Amino acid sequence: MTVIDSDSEQTLTVPVKRPRSLVLANQKGGVGKTTTAINLGTALAAIGERVLIVDLDPQGNASTGLGIDRRNRSRSTFDVLMGDATLRQSARETAVPRLHIAPSTMDLSGFELEVAQHKDRAFRLRRALAEVNRGDAGDYEYVLIDCPPSLNVVTVNAMAAADAVLVPLQCEFFALEGLSQLLKTVEQVRAALNPALTIHGIVLTMYDARNKLSGQVVTDVRSFMGEKVYQTIIPRNVRVSEAPSHGKPVLLYDLKCVGSQAYLKLASEIIQREKALRAA
């Protein structure tokens, strides 16, 4: 950002604070990825962080779950990736203070065809994120990128732009198989497009304490991934499932339920990991 010192009339360069960008990704559907994006973003905002959620799923469930009507998405992430709008221009306020979302539309499903012949097709989001904290509005501390449940050019854009990957992993039988596939994808993106990309952490979702299989999955994943697995586990919770139909994150729908409390704990754990990374 450039400003003018009125006394000396000199042009001064003010460093732009770059937000930490985390991509929520899993090639499997139904693992709680969008639910985690919505509620983690809300929890981070609730404890004082300014957060932007970037909805990169053509279904737009993160946008709907935060109360953004489909008729009010005149500027979307498709426009951002096509270079027709900035993330600031597309971002919408939500009912949660300090939480904004850049909404998605079905137009995004045609993005791959639109840019198939463009050499910069994998770096559209990286360029948009580089400008997100330029301007008069308050800076974002975190950008959470919600991806579709597939490996396509949209997901590659997200990983090429992000600092780290946050992996929601459902406590079910095929969890480790899906995780292995995702880790290979991350390695491929790191090798070809984004050498700085890391795994921030794995969050276990839809945990059912009554189900022995859930407990076994937790044990197996922790054995396989060690400290990369967050201590916080997101339980199965009816209130978490109900909240999107009301266009609200669960923390607004029912703050006291176990799902809300789990996402607040996850947000605190992520901030602690961030502090540890900065101190290292």
Secondary structure, 3 states (H helix, E strand, C coil): CEEECCCCCCEEECCCCCCEEEEECCCCCCCCHHHHHHHHHHHHHHCCCCEEEEECCCCCHHHHHCCCCHHHCCCCHHHHHCCCCCHHHHCEECCCCCEEEECCCHHHHHHHHHCCCCCCCCCHHHHHHHCCCCCCCCCCCEEEEECCCCCCHHHHHHHHHCCEEEEEEECCCCHHHHHHHHHHHHHHHHHHCCCCCEEEEEEEEEECCCCHHHHHHHHHHHHHHHHHEEEEEEECCHHHHHHHHHCCCHHHHCCCCHHHHHHHHHHHHHHHHHHHHHHC
